[in-house]
Amino acid sequence: DRQVIPKGSHADVLKELKRIDRFLKKHSGAERDGCFFHLMCSCFDFEVSLGTVQRNYYISEEEQELL
C-alpha cells in the first residue's frame, strides 16, 4: 500500500524527504542519481502533479529558505 500525501502537505513532506536524501548521500559518498526520488515515488501517492513533486523535491536549499 502506498501512503497518500494530501495536496496541502506535499511541500513539507518533500522537504523532509529531501533532507533525508541529502543526509544519506553525504554519509555514503553517493552521487546524485535519483534513486531516492524513484523509491519515494513508489512509496507515496502525491495528490499533486509529478511536475509539482519534482519542483518541490529538487528545489535548492537556498530557495527552500525563501519559502
C-alpha positions as CSV (number, residue, x, y, z in Angstrom):
1,D,0.0,0.0,0.0
2,R,1.2,3.5,-0.9
3,Q,0.8,6.3,1.6
4,V,-1.3,9.2,0.2
5,I,0.2,12.7,0.7
6,P,-2.6,15.3,0.6
7,K,-2.2,18.4,-1.5
8,G,-1.7,20.8,1.4
9,S,1.1,18.7,3.0
10,H,3.1,17.8,0.0
11,A,5.7,20.6,0.2
12,D,6.5,19.8,3.9
13,V,6.8,16.1,3.3
14,L,9.0,16.6,0.2
15,K,11.2,19.0,2.2
16,E,11.8,16.3,4.8
17,L,12.4,13.6,2.3
18,K,14.9,15.7,0.5
19,R,16.7,16.3,3.9
20,I,16.9,12.6,4.4
21,D,18.2,12.2,0.8
22,R,21.0,14.8,1.4
23,F,21.9,13.1,4.7
24,L,22.2,9.7,3.0
25,K,24.2,11.0,0.1
26,K,26.6,12.9,2.4
27,H,27.3,9.9,4.6
28,S,27.5,7.3,1.8
29,G,29.5,9.4,-0.7
30,A,27.0,8.6,-3.4
31,E,26.5,10.9,-6.3
32,R,23.1,12.4,-7.2
33,D,21.5,9.6,-9.1
34,G,17.7,9.9,-8.5
35,C,17.4,6.5,-6.7
36,F,15.8,8.0,-3.6
37,F,13.4,10.1,-5.7
38,H,12.2,6.9,-7.5
39,L,11.9,5.0,-4.2
40,M,9.9,7.9,-2.8
41,C,7.5,7.9,-5.8
42,S,7.0,4.1,-5.4
43,C,6.1,4.6,-1.7
44,F,3.8,7.6,-1.8
45,D,0.9,8.9,-3.9
46,F,1.0,12.7,-4.0
47,E,-2.3,14.5,-4.7
48,V,-0.4,17.0,-6.9
49,S,1.2,16.6,-10.3
50,L,4.5,14.9,-10.9
51,G,5.9,18.3,-12.0
52,T,4.9,19.8,-8.7
53,V,6.5,16.9,-6.8
54,Q,9.8,17.3,-8.8
55,R,9.8,21.1,-8.4
56,N,9.4,20.8,-4.6
57,Y,11.8,17.9,-4.3
58,Y,14.7,19.4,-6.4
59,I,14.5,23.0,-5.1
60,S,17.8,24.2,-3.8
61,E,18.4,24.6,-0.1
62,E,18.8,28.4,-0.7
63,E,15.4,28.6,-2.5
64,Q,13.9,26.5,0.3
65,E,14.9,29.0,2.9
66,L,13.0,31.7,1.0
67,L,9.7,29.8,1.1
